[in-house]
């Protein structure tokens, strides 16, 4: 009888660790982040990267429509490039009718949702197959949630941490 109790109690810490890891799986600590989700016919890839230049000698992005890009010299200076790559049936969506992107900081304090002015863009010199949607943003250190919807689909939700 005593052996059974010892065996069960020795499994308990392993089970707690496994459950904790499963809960943390969608939460990534990174300066550069990539996460994937599937919503309706769309495969969505969220990327959080260092802020990108849209103009000047070091421009890496070409604006192809949508809202005004948030430029690097703007105040407050953006520190992240929050973008989504969208594919339908394995092909990049180059002309989505409507992409909505919003985020909110969850910790250290919960903030209201912020709508990102979505720019359709592609990587300079790489062509339209690199089309993606988003903008430069200013993200303080903390935990975030991001919602992405394409053509009024139910939103994909992503969670991640931004380090200092």
C-alpha positions as CSV (number, residue, x, y, z in Angstrom):
1,X,0.0,0.0,0.0
2,X,2.8,2.4,0.9
3,X,4.6,1.8,-2.4
4,X,1.5,2.8,-4.4
5,X,1.2,6.1,-2.5
6,X,4.9,6.8,-3.2
7,X,4.5,6.0,-6.9
8,X,1.5,8.3,-7.3
9,X,3.1,11.1,-5.4
10,X,6.3,10.9,-7.5
11,X,4.2,11.2,-10.7
12,X,2.5,14.3,-9.4
13,X,5.4,16.8,-9.9
14,X,5.9,15.4,-13.5
15,X,2.2,15.8,-14.3
16,X,2.2,19.4,-12.9
17,X,5.3,20.2,-15.0
18,X,3.8,18.7,-18.2
19,X,0.5,20.6,-17.6
20,X,2.4,23.9,-17.1
21,X,4.4,23.4,-20.3
22,X,1.3,22.8,-22.3
23,X,-0.3,26.0,-21.0
24,X,2.8,28.0,-21.8
25,X,3.3,26.5,-25.3
26,X,1.4,29.3,-27.2
27,X,3.2,32.0,-25.1
28,X,6.6,32.7,-26.5
29,X,9.4,35.0,-25.0
30,X,11.1,36.5,-28.0
31,X,12.3,39.6,-29.6
32,X,11.6,37.9,-32.9
33,X,8.5,35.7,-32.8
34,X,6.6,33.5,-35.2
35,X,3.3,31.8,-34.4
36,X,0.8,30.1,-36.6
37,X,-3.0,29.6,-36.6
38,X,-5.7,28.4,-39.0
39,X,-9.0,30.3,-39.2
40,X,-11.5,29.2,-41.8
41,X,-9.7,28.9,-45.2
42,X,-6.8,31.0,-44.0
43,X,-3.5,30.0,-42.6
44,X,-2.2,33.0,-40.6
45,X,1.4,33.5,-39.4
46,X,2.0,36.2,-36.9
47,X,5.5,37.7,-36.8
48,X,6.8,40.2,-34.2
49,X,10.1,41.6,-35.5
50,X,12.3,44.7,-34.9
51,X,10.7,47.8,-36.4
52,X,11.2,48.1,-40.2
53,X,12.0,51.0,-42.5
54,X,9.5,52.0,-45.2
55,X,11.6,54.8,-46.7
56,X,15.2,56.0,-46.9
57,X,18.4,54.2,-47.9
58,X,17.7,51.3,-45.6
59,X,14.1,50.7,-46.6
60,X,13.2,47.1,-46.3
61,X,9.4,47.3,-46.8
62,X,7.4,48.6,-49.8
63,X,3.9,49.8,-49.0
64,X,1.4,48.3,-51.4
65,X,-1.9,49.8,-50.0
66,X,-3.9,50.2,-46.9
67,X,-3.1,52.7,-44.1
68,X,-0.1,54.9,-43.6
69,X,3.1,53.2,-42.4
70,X,4.3,54.1,-38.9
71,X,7.7,55.4,-39.7
72,X,10.8,54.8,-37.6
73,X,11.4,58.6,-36.9
74,X,7.9,59.1,-35.5
75,X,7.3,59.8,-31.8
76,X,7.0,57.6,-29.8
77,X,9.6,55.7,-31.8
78,X,8.3,52.2,-32.8
79,X,10.3,49.2,-31.6
80,X,8.4,46.3,-33.2
81,X,7.1,45.3,-36.7
82,X,3.8,43.5,-35.9
83,X,2.7,41.7,-39.1
84,X,0.7,38.7,-40.4
85,X,1.3,36.6,-43.4
86,X,-1.9,35.1,-44.8
87,X,-2.2,32.1,-47.0
88,X,-5.3,30.5,-48.6
89,X,-4.9,27.0,-50.0
90,X,-1.2,27.4,-49.7
91,X,-0.9,30.6,-51.7
92,X,-0.2,34.1,-50.3
93,X,-3.2,36.3,-50.0
94,X,-2.1,39.3,-52.0
95,X,-5.4,41.2,-52.1
96,X,-7.4,40.6,-48.9
97,X,-10.5,42.7,-48.8
98,X,-10.2,43.3,-45.0
99,X,-7.4,42.4,-42.5
100,X,-8.0,43.6,-38.9
101,X,-5.2,43.5,-36.4
102,X,-5.3,44.6,-32.8
103,X,-3.3,44.0,-29.7
104,X,-3.6,44.5,-25.9
105,X,-1.0,44.4,-23.2
106,X,-2.1,41.9,-20.5
107,X,0.7,42.4,-18.0
108,X,2.2,44.0,-16.0
109,X,-1.2,45.8,-16.3
110,X,-4.2,45.1,-18.5
111,X,-4.6,47.7,-21.2
112,X,-7.5,48.4,-23.7
113,X,-7.3,46.9,-27.2
114,X,-5.3,49.0,-29.7
115,X,-6.2,48.7,-33.4
116,X,-3.2,48.6,-35.7
117,X,-3.5,50.7,-38.9
118,X,-3.0,47.9,-41.3
119,X,-0.6,48.5,-44.2
120,X,-0.4,45.9,-47.0
121,X,3.4,45.6,-47.8
122,X,6.0,43.3,-49.2
123,X,9.7,42.9,-48.8
124,X,11.8,45.2,-51.0
125,X,13.4,43.3,-53.9
126,X,11.5,40.0,-53.1
127,X,8.2,40.7,-54.9
128,X,4.5,40.2,-54.1
129,X,4.8,36.6,-52.9
130,X,6.1,38.2,-49.6
131,X,2.9,40.2,-49.1
132,X,2.0,40.7,-45.5
133,X,-0.2,43.0,-43.4
134,X,0.5,45.1,-40.3
135,X,2.6,48.0,-39.2
136,X,5.4,49.2,-36.9
137,X,4.2,49.6,-33.3
138,X,5.6,50.5,-29.9
139,X,5.4,47.6,-27.4
140,X,6.5,48.0,-23.8
141,X,7.9,44.9,-22.0
142,X,5.1,42.6,-20.9
143,X,2.6,39.9,-22.0
144,X,0.4,40.6,-25.0
145,X,-2.6,39.2,-26.9
146,X,-3.1,39.8,-30.6
147,X,-6.3,39.3,-32.6
148,X,-6.2,38.9,-36.4
149,X,-9.3,38.5,-38.6
150,X,-9.3,38.2,-42.4
151,X,-12.4,39.1,-44.4
152,X,-14.5,39.2,-41.2
153,X,-13.6,35.6,-40.1
154,X,-13.6,34.7,-36.5
155,X,-10.3,36.2,-35.1
156,X,-7.2,34.1,-34.5
157,X,-5.7,34.9,-31.1
158,X,-2.0,34.8,-30.3
159,X,-0.2,35.4,-27.0
160,X,3.4,36.3,-26.5
161,X,5.9,38.2,-24.2
162,X,8.0,41.2,-25.0
163,X,11.3,41.3,-23.1
164,X,13.2,44.5,-22.3
